[in-house]
């Protein structure tokens, strides 16, 4: 027996971005309960760095009612099984207008595995060239801007940037390739 056995599953909400389900479970002790799970396709986050600058995007985040700076990131709900390298390349161009001659895979992380099963694939993009953005309708207010890496790191430390994907991805990149992220 696994630590938790799924007895039944019921979809309680669904739209094109996510499915929310409620699972009836049995723990190894025999105690039964429920577990709420949000199913979302994998996403990619891109750390785009060139000339001592890091590229960020800012957009209005409805759930917290404010505009927020973060690394370019996203998922393709219309193609949830897309290759994550192609996803990363697509999101980078879509949101920043950049293409990268070099994309290095740094690994993957779970975003919030207490309730969400989404995996985030982390890429470092270098040798950048601007070719034009391809924003979709949900990103009409998105702004892209490059910041000196030292300014970006100050934004992380002072709480200007609160996005956990941005913070975690950059932390991993800083440990794996510190020579590319000197501020």
Buried (B, 14 or more C-beta within 10 A) or exposed (E): EEEEBEEEEEEEEEEEEBBBBBBBBBEEEEEEEEBEBBBBBBBBBBBBBBEEBBBBBBBEEEEEEEEBBBBBBBBBEEEEEBEBEEBBBBBBBBBBBBBBEEBBEBEBBEBEEEEBBBBBBBBBBBEBEEEEBEBEEEBEEBEBEBBEBEBBBBBBEEEEBBBEBBBBBBEBBBEBBEEBBEE
